[in-house]
Amino acid sequence: MFKQKRKTMKVISSIGRLQQVIKQIKKKNLSIGFVPTMGALHNGHGSLINASCKENDITVVSIFVNPLQFGPKEDLKQYPRPFKSDLAFCRKLGVDILFHPSAEQMYPESFSTSVEVKGLSDVLEGKFRPGHFRGVATVVAKLFCMIMPDKAYFGQKDAQQAIIIERMTKDLAMPIKIKVLPIIREPDGLAMSSRNIYLSKSQRQNSVVLYKALTLARQLINSGQRDAVKVISRMKQLIKTVDEAKIDYITVVEPYSLKPVSKITNGCLICLAVRFGSTRLIDNIVVGDSWKLTERFKK
Ligand code: PAF
């Protein structure tokens, strides 16, 4: 699916070595695109890597399963780590530098700093995963400091994460352009995610109801329904037809603030989180289909 390039990829695990290499790149005035990941790479990551390779001289991908963003009852130990195939995936797409530090490198015993984007981190996913976005913001801030990219690439699937990172870069005056790219879906509509492998066969079959519910919302809105309560109620009705689907939330929010809206307008985000057994799936659509984070956060 993706174009193939032949060049040598540097695989780096030490922060010191990474910083030396980045210094050389900066000396040559080359632009850097950065794709942070936790590995278990799929075509969603592929689209971010491809965009970075196209738009920058050098592409850095990080693979680090960040313990700070997992709650005590979450899947840190179980999280897939297919490092060999991730390496091949990155090579094939033409990544220049693959950074995969150990947890000890990233968080030595003396590590005491955290980055918190207040307000935006406490709602939606943050309500169900306390501390998650503090972990995300902290690791991304640290990676940004080490890599100093010109552009960093995030998927719309983790919309709240992208909004928080965008807020963080603006608040801390980090000279980095955040690019948010569309969700890549399986042929039946399920949003690609490294966690989809946890689904049983029947859960996987039933999970398509999420995309169906988002599609229904889009249809209702396109035919003039702008009442958020009514749209959400129809989505809930549809998802509830699947016994094993347990809804954590379905909401329509204003994308600067993530505050719920009652009247749906273009640019609003319709997001949902639904559990299938112990696997939580999230998905979203932007009303009017325009993801314009950078413009939104000029203020
Ligand atoms: O989206 C992810 O995979 C992670 O949250 C990120 C951005 C790599 C930080 O660990």
py3Dmol code that shows the C-alpha trace and the ligand (Angstrom):
import py3Dmol

protein = """\
ATOM      1  CA  MET A   1       0.000   0.000   0.000  1.00  0.00           C
ATOM      2  CA  PHE A   2       2.850   2.391   0.860  1.00  0.00           C
ATOM      3  CA  LYS A   3       5.700   3.365  -1.403  1.00  0.00           C
ATOM      4  CA  GLN A   4       8.978   1.564  -0.786  1.00  0.00           C
ATOM      5  CA  LYS A   5      12.266   3.391  -0.274  1.00  0.00           C
ATOM      6  CA  ARG A   6      15.768   2.003   0.180  1.00  0.00           C
ATOM      7  CA  LYS A   7      17.981   3.772   2.696  1.00  0.00           C
ATOM      8  CA  THR A   8      19.600   2.934   5.995  1.00  0.00           C
ATOM      9  CA  MET A   9      17.511   3.497   9.078  1.00  0.00           C
ATOM     10  CA  LYS A  10      19.359   4.404  12.271  1.00  0.00           C
ATOM     11  CA  VAL A  11      18.028   2.473  15.268  1.00  0.00           C
ATOM     12  CA  ILE A  12      18.851   4.363  18.461  1.00  0.00           C
ATOM     13  CA  SER A  13      18.047   3.519  22.047  1.00  0.00           C
ATOM     14  CA  SER A  14      20.191   5.988  23.958  1.00  0.00           C
ATOM     15  CA  ILE A  15      19.005   9.548  24.597  1.00  0.00           C
ATOM     16  CA  GLY A  16      22.582  10.878  24.395  1.00  0.00           C
ATOM     17  CA  ARG A  17      23.161   9.279  20.982  1.00  0.00           C
ATOM     18  CA  LEU A  18      19.808  10.553  19.709  1.00  0.00           C
ATOM     19  CA  GLN A  19      20.672  14.089  20.771  1.00  0.00           C
ATOM     20  CA  GLN A  20      24.067  13.901  18.994  1.00  0.00           C
ATOM     21  CA  VAL A  21      22.393  12.770  15.775  1.00  0.00           C
ATOM     22  CA  ILE A  22      19.698  15.457  16.040  1.00  0.00           C
ATOM     23  CA  LYS A  23      22.425  18.099  16.531  1.00  0.00           C
ATOM     24  CA  GLN A  24      24.091  17.009  13.268  1.00  0.00           C
ATOM     25  CA  ILE A  25      20.752  17.150  11.438  1.00  0.00           C
ATOM     26  CA  LYS A  26      20.021  20.643  12.778  1.00  0.00           C
ATOM     27  CA  LYS A  27      23.529  21.812  11.737  1.00  0.00           C
ATOM     28  CA  LYS A  28      22.668  20.807   8.183  1.00  0.00           C
ATOM     29  CA  ASN A  29      19.422  22.784   8.418  1.00  0.00           C
ATOM     30  CA  LEU A  30      17.323  19.721   7.550  1.00  0.00           C
ATOM     31  CA  SER A  31      13.670  19.648   8.606  1.00  0.00           C
ATOM     32  CA  ILE A  32      12.528  16.974  11.041  1.00  0.00           C
ATOM     33  CA  GLY A  33       9.143  15.244  11.110  1.00  0.00           C
ATOM     34  CA  PHE A  34       8.318  13.175  14.187  1.00  0.00           C
ATOM     35  CA  VAL A  35       5.812  10.354  14.680  1.00  0.00           C
ATOM     36  CA  PRO A  36       5.542   9.259  18.335  1.00  0.00           C
ATOM     37  CA  THR A  37       4.159   5.728  18.765  1.00  0.00           C
ATOM     38  CA  MET A  38       3.920   2.888  21.242  1.00  0.00           C
ATOM     39  CA  GLY A  39       4.687   0.367  18.495  1.00  0.00           C
ATOM     40  CA  ALA A  40       2.425  -2.450  17.229  1.00  0.00           C
ATOM     41  CA  LEU A  41       2.370  -0.374  14.080  1.00  0.00           C
ATOM     42  CA  HIS A  42      -0.508  -0.525  11.608  1.00  0.00           C
ATOM     43  CA  ASN A  43      -1.602   1.445   8.567  1.00  0.00           C
ATOM     44  CA  GLY A  44      -2.893   4.271  10.779  1.00  0.00           C
ATOM     45  CA  HIS A  45       0.719   4.846  11.892  1.00  0.00           C
ATOM     46  CA  GLY A  46       1.743   4.206   8.281  1.00  0.00           C
ATOM     47  CA  SER A  47      -0.266   7.182   7.055  1.00  0.00           C
ATOM     48  CA  LEU A  48       1.433   9.449   9.652  1.00  0.00           C
ATOM     49  CA  ILE A  49       4.894   8.152   8.708  1.00  0.00           C
ATOM     50  CA  ASN A  50       4.179   8.576   5.004  1.00  0.00           C
ATOM     51  CA  ALA A  51       3.023  12.161   5.522  1.00  0.00           C
ATOM     52  CA  SER A  52       6.134  12.924   7.563  1.00  0.00           C
ATOM     53  CA  CYS A  53       8.463  11.391   4.947  1.00  0.00           C
ATOM     54  CA  LYS A  54       6.770  13.458   2.267  1.00  0.00           C
ATOM     55  CA  GLU A  55       6.853  16.764   4.147  1.00  0.00           C
ATOM     56  CA  ASN A  56      10.248  16.642   5.886  1.00  0.00           C
ATOM     57  CA  ASP A  57      13.908  15.909   5.110  1.00  0.00           C
ATOM     58  CA  ILE A  58      14.216  13.521   8.051  1.00  0.00           C
ATOM     59  CA  THR A  59      11.570  11.365   9.734  1.00  0.00           C
ATOM     60  CA  VAL A  60      11.997  10.176  13.305  1.00  0.00           C
ATOM     61  CA  VAL A  61       9.652   7.533  14.732  1.00  0.00           C
ATOM     62  CA  SER A  62       9.693   6.676  18.431  1.00  0.00           C
ATOM     63  CA  ILE A  63       8.510   3.352  19.787  1.00  0.00           C
ATOM     64  CA  PHE A  64       8.055   3.489  23.530  1.00  0.00           C
ATOM     65  CA  VAL A  65       5.318   1.837  25.560  1.00  0.00           C
ATOM     66  CA  ASN A  66       5.012   4.658  28.062  1.00  0.00           C
ATOM     67  CA  PRO A  67       4.288   3.306  31.564  1.00  0.00           C
ATOM     68  CA  LEU A  68       3.205   6.769  32.781  1.00  0.00           C
ATOM     69  CA  GLN A  69       0.042   6.725  30.679  1.00  0.00           C
ATOM     70  CA  PHE A  70      -1.281   3.347  31.889  1.00  0.00           C
ATOM     71  CA  GLY A  71      -3.503   3.096  34.962  1.00  0.00           C
ATOM     72  CA  PRO A  72      -2.759   0.396  37.579  1.00  0.00           C
ATOM     73  CA  LYS A  73      -5.493  -1.855  36.169  1.00  0.00           C
ATOM     74  CA  GLU A  74      -4.654  -1.233  32.492  1.00  0.00           C
ATOM     75  CA  ASP A  75      -2.799  -3.358  29.947  1.00  0.00           C
ATOM     76  CA  LEU A  76       0.830  -2.144  30.290  1.00  0.00           C
ATOM     77  CA  LYS A  77       2.262  -5.690  30.602  1.00  0.00           C
ATOM     78  CA  GLN A  78       0.008  -7.140  27.965  1.00  0.00           C
ATOM     79  CA  TYR A  79       0.440  -4.295  25.430  1.00  0.00           C
ATOM     80  CA  PRO A  80       1.714  -5.815  22.130  1.00  0.00           C
ATOM     81  CA  ARG A  81       5.435  -5.298  21.429  1.00  0.00           C
ATOM     82  CA  PRO A  82       6.161  -6.831  17.997  1.00  0.00           C
ATOM     83  CA  PHE A  83       9.460  -4.974  17.712  1.00  0.00           C
ATOM     84  CA  LYS A  84      10.890  -6.964  14.768  1.00  0.00           C
ATOM     85  CA  SER A  85       7.906  -6.398  12.525  1.00  0.00           C
ATOM     86  CA  ASP A  86       7.702  -2.738  13.618  1.00  0.00           C
ATOM     87  CA  LEU A  87      11.316  -2.328  12.558  1.00  0.00           C
ATOM     88  CA  ALA A  88      10.601  -3.837   9.135  1.00  0.00           C
ATOM     89  CA  PHE A  89       7.493  -1.639   8.807  1.00  0.00           C
ATOM     90  CA  CYS A  90       9.512   1.532   9.499  1.00  0.00           C
ATOM     91  CA  ARG A  91      12.333   0.496   7.156  1.00  0.00           C
ATOM     92  CA  LYS A  92       9.884  -0.180   4.371  1.00  0.00           C
ATOM     93  CA  LEU A  93       8.306   3.251   4.717  1.00  0.00           C
ATOM     94  CA  GLY A  94      11.652   5.044   4.626  1.00  0.00           C
ATOM     95  CA  VAL A  95      11.964   6.159   8.267  1.00  0.00           C
ATOM     96  CA  ASP A  96      15.396   7.726   8.930  1.00  0.00           C
ATOM     97  CA  ILE A  97      15.637   7.276  12.690  1.00  0.00           C
ATOM     98  CA  LEU A  98      13.844   4.822  14.929  1.00  0.00           C
ATOM     99  CA  PHE A  99      14.151   5.760  18.589  1.00  0.00           C
ATOM    100  CA  HIS A 100      13.244   3.109  21.133  1.00  0.00           C
ATOM    101  CA  PRO A 101      14.455   3.954  24.605  1.00  0.00           C
ATOM    102  CA  SER A 102      14.007   1.786  27.681  1.00  0.00           C
ATOM    103  CA  ALA A 103      11.755   2.913  30.542  1.00  0.00           C
ATOM    104  CA  GLU A 104      14.917   3.311  32.671  1.00  0.00           C
ATOM    105  CA  GLN A 105      16.362   5.755  30.098  1.00  0.00           C
ATOM    106  CA  MET A 106      13.180   7.777  29.929  1.00  0.00           C
ATOM    107  CA  TYR A 107      12.355   7.705  33.621  1.00  0.00           C
ATOM    108  CA  PRO A 108      15.419   7.196  35.826  1.00  0.00           C
ATOM    109  CA  GLU A 109      14.719   6.882  39.551  1.00  0.00           C
ATOM    110  CA  SER A 110      15.300  10.611  40.086  1.00  0.00           C
ATOM    111  CA  PHE A 111      12.709  11.610  37.433  1.00  0.00           C
ATOM    112  CA  SER A 112      10.325  14.088  39.082  1.00  0.00           C
ATOM    113  CA  THR A 113       8.746  16.244  36.379  1.00  0.00           C
ATOM    114  CA  SER A 114       5.310  16.007  34.876  1.00  0.00           C
ATOM    115  CA  VAL A 115       3.373  18.036  32.345  1.00  0.00           C
ATOM    116  CA  GLU A 116      -0.326  18.503  32.889  1.00  0.00           C
ATOM    117  CA  VAL A 117      -2.762  20.201  30.541  1.00  0.00           C
ATOM    118  CA  LYS A 118      -5.528  21.061  32.985  1.00  0.00           C
ATOM    119  CA  GLY A 119      -9.218  20.903  32.136  1.00  0.00           C
ATOM    120  CA  LEU A 120      -8.824  19.204  28.752  1.00  0.00           C
ATOM    121  CA  SER A 121      -7.241  16.197  30.482  1.00  0.00           C
ATOM    122  CA  ASP A 122     -10.031  15.600  32.997  1.00  0.00           C
ATOM    123  CA  VAL A 123     -12.982  15.062  30.658  1.00  0.00           C
ATOM    124  CA  LEU A 124     -14.011  12.250  28.252  1.00  0.00           C
ATOM    125  CA  GLU A 125     -11.145   9.711  28.293  1.00  0.00           C
ATOM    126  CA  GLY A 126      -9.605  11.512  31.253  1.00  0.00           C
ATOM    127  CA  LYS A 127     -12.662  10.720  33.409  1.00  0.00           C
ATOM    128  CA  PHE A 128     -12.260   7.012  32.771  1.00  0.00           C
ATOM    129  CA  ARG A 129      -8.454   6.998  32.760  1.00  0.00           C
ATOM    130  CA  PRO A 130      -7.263   9.343  35.541  1.00  0.00           C
ATOM    131  CA  GLY A 131      -3.651  10.434  35.019  1.00  0.00           C
ATOM    132  CA  HIS A 132      -3.555   9.089  31.453  1.00  0.00           C
ATOM    133  CA  PHE A 133      -3.107  12.439  29.728  1.00  0.00           C
ATOM    134  CA  ARG A 134      -0.541  13.609  32.282  1.00  0.00           C
ATOM    135  CA  GLY A 135       1.486  10.563  31.219  1.00  0.00           C
ATOM    136  CA  VAL A 136       0.941  11.321  27.535  1.00  0.00           C
ATOM    137  CA  ALA A 137       1.807  15.039  27.835  1.00  0.00           C
ATOM    138  CA  THR A 138       4.904  14.267  29.908  1.00  0.00           C
ATOM    139  CA  VAL A 139       6.339  11.710  27.490  1.00  0.00           C
ATOM    140  CA  VAL A 140       5.487  13.753  24.390  1.00  0.00           C
ATOM    141  CA  ALA A 141       7.043  16.886  25.933  1.00  0.00           C
ATOM    142  CA  LYS A 142      10.212  14.920  26.747  1.00  0.00           C
ATOM    143  CA  LEU A 143      10.364  13.437  23.233  1.00  0.00           C
ATOM    144  CA  PHE A 144       9.804  16.896  21.709  1.00  0.00           C
ATOM    145  CA  CYS A 145      12.702  18.288  23.798  1.00  0.00           C
ATOM    146  CA  MET A 146      15.018  15.526  22.567  1.00  0.00           C
ATOM    147  CA  ILE A 147      13.965  15.477  18.914  1.00  0.00           C
ATOM    148  CA  MET A 148      13.071  19.156  18.386  1.00  0.00           C
ATOM    149  CA  PRO A 149      10.906  18.349  15.353  1.00  0.00           C
ATOM    150  CA  ASP A 150       9.524  20.945  12.974  1.00  0.00           C
ATOM    151  CA  LYS A 151       6.327  18.929  12.612  1.00  0.00           C
ATOM    152  CA  ALA A 152       4.795  16.149  14.718  1.00  0.00           C
ATOM    153  CA  TYR A 153       2.076  13.803  13.477  1.00  0.00           C
ATOM    154  CA  PHE A 154      -0.917  12.454  15.415  1.00  0.00           C
ATOM    155  CA  GLY A 155      -4.001  10.470  14.403  1.00  0.00           C
ATOM    156  CA  GLN A 156      -7.512  11.877  14.697  1.00  0.00           C
ATOM    157  CA  LYS A 157      -8.546   8.606  16.315  1.00  0.00           C
ATOM    158  CA  ASP A 158      -7.048   9.876  19.578  1.00  0.00           C
ATOM    159  CA  ALA A 159      -8.698  13.264  19.069  1.00  0.00           C
ATOM    160  CA  GLN A 160      -8.528  14.328  22.708  1.00  0.00           C
ATOM    161  CA  GLN A 161      -4.830  13.463  22.827  1.00  0.00           C
ATOM    162  CA  ALA A 162      -4.196  15.545  19.697  1.00  0.00           C
ATOM    163  CA  ILE A 163      -6.107  18.507  21.169  1.00  0.00           C
ATOM    164  CA  ILE A 164      -4.156  18.268  24.434  1.00  0.00           C
ATOM    165  CA  ILE A 165      -0.799  18.081  22.638  1.00  0.00           C
ATOM    166  CA  GLU A 166      -1.760  21.043  20.486  1.00  0.00           C
ATOM    167  CA  ARG A 167      -2.689  23.029  23.633  1.00  0.00           C
ATOM    168  CA  MET A 168       0.580  22.027  25.302  1.00  0.00           C
ATOM    169  CA  THR A 169       2.743  23.137  22.369  1.00  0.00           C
ATOM    170  CA  LYS A 170       0.932  26.482  22.222  1.00  0.00           C
ATOM    171  CA  ASP A 171       1.072  27.049  25.993  1.00  0.00           C
ATOM    172  CA  LEU A 172       4.770  26.175  26.228  1.00  0.00           C
ATOM    173  CA  ALA A 173       5.631  28.061  22.995  1.00  0.00           C
ATOM    174  CA  MET A 174       7.140  24.947  21.446  1.00  0.00           C
ATOM    175  CA  PRO A 175       7.958  25.784  17.804  1.00  0.00           C
ATOM    176  CA  ILE A 176       6.383  22.594  16.487  1.00  0.00           C
ATOM    177  CA  LYS A 177       3.527  22.259  14.024  1.00  0.00           C
ATOM    178  CA  ILE A 178       1.065  19.578  15.110  1.00  0.00           C
ATOM    179  CA  LYS A 179      -0.499  17.740  12.201  1.00  0.00           C
ATOM    180  CA  VAL A 180      -3.606  15.642  12.789  1.00  0.00           C
ATOM    181  CA  LEU A 181      -4.399  13.115  10.077  1.00  0.00           C
ATOM    182  CA  PRO A 182      -7.673  11.286   9.383  1.00  0.00           C
ATOM    183  CA  ILE A 183      -8.594   7.984  10.981  1.00  0.00           C
ATOM    184  CA  ILE A 184      -7.579   4.952   8.926  1.00  0.00           C
ATOM    185  CA  ARG A 185     -10.290   2.300   9.040  1.00  0.00           C
ATOM    186  CA  GLU A 186     -10.558  -1.425   8.353  1.00  0.00           C
ATOM    187  CA  PRO A 187     -12.690  -2.246   5.293  1.00  0.00           C
ATOM    188  CA  ASP A 188     -15.784  -2.661   7.540  1.00  0.00           C
ATOM    189  CA  GLY A 189     -15.242   0.736   9.196  1.00  0.00           C
ATOM    190  CA  LEU A 190     -13.554  -0.190  12.499  1.00  0.00           C
ATOM    191  CA  ALA A 191     -10.902   2.417  13.304  1.00  0.00           C
ATOM    192  CA  MET A 192      -7.422   0.866  13.233  1.00  0.00           C
ATOM    193  CA  SER A 193      -5.873   0.489  16.671  1.00  0.00           C
ATOM    194  CA  SER A 194      -3.073  -1.572  18.190  1.00  0.00           C
ATOM    195  CA  ARG A 195      -5.622  -2.795  20.750  1.00  0.00           C
ATOM    196  CA  ASN A 196      -8.027  -4.312  18.164  1.00  0.00           C
ATOM    197  CA  ILE A 197      -6.104  -7.599  18.460  1.00  0.00           C
ATOM    198  CA  TYR A 198      -7.589  -8.035  21.953  1.00  0.00           C
ATOM    199  CA  LEU A 199     -11.093  -8.473  20.457  1.00  0.00           C
ATOM    200  CA  SER A 200     -12.570 -11.954  20.214  1.00  0.00           C
ATOM    201  CA  LYS A 201     -14.055 -13.016  16.887  1.00  0.00           C
ATOM    202  CA  SER A 202     -17.593 -12.043  17.894  1.00  0.00           C
ATOM    203  CA  GLN A 203     -16.457  -8.783  19.529  1.00  0.00           C
ATOM    204  CA  ARG A 204     -14.548  -7.911  16.357  1.00  0.00           C
ATOM    205  CA  GLN A 205     -17.649  -8.605  14.238  1.00  0.00           C
ATOM    206  CA  ASN A 206     -19.879  -6.588  16.553  1.00  0.00           C
ATOM    207  CA  SER A 207     -17.428  -3.690  16.893  1.00  0.00           C
ATOM    208  CA  VAL A 208     -18.506  -2.416  13.472  1.00  0.00           C
ATOM    209  CA  VAL A 209     -21.576  -0.973  15.243  1.00  0.00           C
ATOM    210  CA  LEU A 210     -19.411   1.973  16.364  1.00  0.00           C
ATOM    211  CA  TYR A 211     -18.779   3.103  12.827  1.00  0.00           C
ATOM    212  CA  LYS A 212     -22.419   2.449  11.979  1.00  0.00           C
ATOM    213  CA  ALA A 213     -23.464   4.717  14.859  1.00  0.00           C
ATOM    214  CA  LEU A 214     -21.099   7.488  13.735  1.00  0.00           C
ATOM    215  CA  THR A 215     -22.347   7.109  10.168  1.00  0.00           C
ATOM    216  CA  LEU A 216     -25.939   7.334  11.409  1.00  0.00           C
ATOM    217  CA  ALA A 217     -25.029  10.543  13.275  1.00  0.00           C
ATOM    218  CA  ARG A 218     -23.553  12.004  10.110  1.00  0.00           C
ATOM    219  CA  GLN A 219     -26.690  11.069   8.142  1.00  0.00           C
ATOM    220  CA  LEU A 220     -28.987  12.643  10.731  1.00  0.00           C
ATOM    221  CA  ILE A 221     -26.918  15.835  10.809  1.00  0.00           C
ATOM    222  CA  ASN A 222     -26.762  16.017   7.013  1.00  0.00           C
ATOM    223  CA  SER A 223     -30.513  15.748   6.862  1.00  0.00           C
ATOM    224  CA  GLY A 224     -30.874  18.733   9.204  1.00  0.00           C
ATOM    225  CA  GLN A 225     -30.894  17.281  12.754  1.00  0.00           C
ATOM    226  CA  ARG A 226     -28.729  19.576  14.899  1.00  0.00           C
ATOM    227  CA  ASP A 227     -30.004  18.601  18.340  1.00  0.00           C
ATOM    228  CA  ALA A 228     -27.142  16.787  20.098  1.00  0.00           C
ATOM    229  CA  VAL A 229     -29.427  14.974  22.574  1.00  0.00           C
ATOM    230  CA  LYS A 230     -31.504  13.514  19.738  1.00  0.00           C
ATOM    231  CA  VAL A 231     -28.478  12.437  17.695  1.00  0.00           C
ATOM    232  CA  ILE A 232     -26.811  10.840  20.735  1.00  0.00           C
ATOM    233  CA  SER A 233     -30.025   9.036  21.658  1.00  0.00           C
ATOM    234  CA  ARG A 234     -30.287   7.464  18.171  1.00  0.00           C
ATOM    235  CA  MET A 235     -26.621   6.404  18.342  1.00  0.00           C
ATOM    236  CA  LYS A 236     -27.173   4.833  21.776  1.00  0.00           C
ATOM    237  CA  GLN A 237     -30.260   2.992  20.536  1.00  0.00           C
ATOM    238  CA  LEU A 238     -28.241   1.488  17.694  1.00  0.00           C
ATOM    239  CA  ILE A 239     -25.233   0.477  19.818  1.00  0.00           C
ATOM    240  CA  LYS A 240     -27.501  -1.071  22.451  1.00  0.00           C
ATOM    241  CA  THR A 241     -28.760  -3.565  19.860  1.00  0.00           C
ATOM    242  CA  VAL A 242     -25.383  -5.293  20.409  1.00  0.00           C
ATOM    243  CA  ASP A 243     -25.469  -7.060  23.781  1.00  0.00           C
ATOM    244  CA  GLU A 244     -21.730  -7.163  24.362  1.00  0.00           C
ATOM    245  CA  ALA A 245     -21.254  -3.436  23.669  1.00  0.00           C
ATOM    246  CA  LYS A 246     -21.179  -1.370  26.888  1.00  0.00           C
ATOM    247  CA  ILE A 247     -21.207   2.384  26.332  1.00  0.00           C
ATOM    248  CA  ASP A 248     -18.857   4.516  28.478  1.00  0.00           C
ATOM    249  CA  TYR A 249     -19.849   7.736  26.731  1.00  0.00           C
ATOM    250  CA  ILE A 250     -21.182   9.219  23.530  1.00  0.00           C
ATOM    251  CA  THR A 251     -20.947  12.971  23.331  1.00  0.00           C
ATOM    252  CA  VAL A 252     -20.781  15.944  20.997  1.00  0.00           C
ATOM    253  CA  VAL A 253     -18.171  18.478  22.057  1.00  0.00           C
ATOM    254  CA  GLU A 254     -16.839  21.838  21.056  1.00  0.00           C
ATOM    255  CA  PRO A 255     -13.300  21.112  19.950  1.00  0.00           C
ATOM    256  CA  TYR A 256     -11.361  23.987  21.592  1.00  0.00           C
ATOM    257  CA  SER A 257     -12.662  23.223  25.029  1.00  0.00           C
ATOM    258  CA  LEU A 258     -14.048  19.663  24.749  1.00  0.00           C
ATOM    259  CA  LYS A 259     -17.225  21.047  26.399  1.00  0.00           C
ATOM    260  CA  PRO A 260     -20.477  19.320  25.406  1.00  0.00           C
ATOM    261  CA  VAL A 261     -22.725  21.242  23.026  1.00  0.00           C
ATOM    262  CA  SER A 262     -26.501  21.080  22.695  1.00  0.00           C
ATOM    263  CA  LYS A 263     -26.631  22.437  19.135  1.00  0.00           C
ATOM    264  CA  ILE A 264     -24.388  20.676  16.625  1.00  0.00           C
ATOM    265  CA  THR A 265     -22.374  22.948  14.326  1.00  0.00           C
ATOM    266  CA  ASN A 266     -19.595  22.295  11.829  1.00  0.00           C
ATOM    267  CA  GLY A 267     -16.283  21.508  13.478  1.00  0.00           C
ATOM    268  CA  CYS A 268     -17.902  19.783  16.495  1.00  0.00           C
ATOM    269  CA  LEU A 269     -16.462  16.450  17.481  1.00  0.00           C
ATOM    270  CA  ILE A 270     -18.761  13.462  18.025  1.00  0.00           C
ATOM    271  CA  CYS A 271     -16.847  10.992  20.131  1.00  0.00           C
ATOM    272  CA  LEU A 272     -17.580   7.725  21.801  1.00  0.00           C
ATOM    273  CA  ALA A 273     -15.996   5.077  23.990  1.00  0.00           C
ATOM    274  CA  VAL A 274     -17.507   1.597  24.132  1.00  0.00           C
ATOM    275  CA  ARG A 275     -16.294  -1.515  25.929  1.00  0.00           C
ATOM    276  CA  PHE A 276     -16.336  -4.994  24.436  1.00  0.00           C
ATOM    277  CA  GLY A 277     -15.423  -7.230  27.366  1.00  0.00           C
ATOM    278  CA  SER A 278     -12.237  -5.720  28.797  1.00  0.00           C
ATOM    279  CA  THR A 279     -11.326  -3.915  25.552  1.00  0.00           C
ATOM    280  CA  ARG A 280     -12.263  -0.247  25.315  1.00  0.00           C
ATOM    281  CA  LEU A 281     -12.656   1.162  21.822  1.00  0.00           C
ATOM    282  CA  ILE A 282     -12.782   4.859  21.027  1.00  0.00           C
ATOM    283  CA  ASP A 283     -13.805   6.506  17.784  1.00  0.00           C
ATOM    284  CA  ASN A 284     -14.989   9.889  16.527  1.00  0.00           C
ATOM    285  CA  ILE A 285     -15.978  12.023  13.583  1.00  0.00           C
ATOM    286  CA  VAL A 286     -15.669  15.739  12.992  1.00  0.00           C
ATOM    287  CA  VAL A 287     -18.918  17.335  11.813  1.00  0.00           C
ATOM    288  CA  GLY A 288     -18.344  18.860   8.373  1.00  0.00           C
ATOM    289  CA  ASP A 289     -15.202  16.723   8.123  1.00  0.00           C
ATOM    290  CA  SER A 290     -12.694  19.500   8.707  1.00  0.00           C
ATOM    291  CA  TRP A 291      -9.961  18.970  11.257  1.00  0.00           C
ATOM    292  CA  LYS A 292      -8.388  22.375  11.634  1.00  0.00           C
ATOM    293  CA  LEU A 293      -6.604  22.233  14.960  1.00  0.00           C
ATOM    294  CA  THR A 294      -3.857  24.664  14.103  1.00  0.00           C
ATOM    295  CA  GLU A 295      -6.285  27.359  13.033  1.00  0.00           C
ATOM    296  CA  ARG A 296      -8.439  26.725  16.095  1.00  0.00           C
ATOM    297  CA  PHE A 297      -5.620  27.135  18.552  1.00  0.00           C
ATOM    298  CA  LYS A 298      -4.227  30.405  17.194  1.00  0.00           C
ATOM    299  CA  LYS A 299      -5.686  32.079  20.254  1.00  0.00           C
TER     300      LYS A 299
END
"""
ligand_1 = """\
10
PAF
O -0.852 7.646 20.764
C 0.081 6.991 21.273
O 0.503 5.964 20.754
C 0.708 7.472 22.564
O -0.229 8.032 23.399
C 1.909 8.434 22.335
C 1.473 9.713 21.657
C 2.963 7.749 21.501
C 2.527 8.807 23.676
O 2.993 7.692 24.349
"""
view = py3Dmol.view(width=600, height=400)
view.addModel(protein, "pdb")
view.setStyle({"model": 0}, {"cartoon": {"style": "trace"}})
view.addModel(ligand_1, "xyz")
view.setStyle({"model": 1}, {"stick": {}})
view.zoomTo()
view.show()
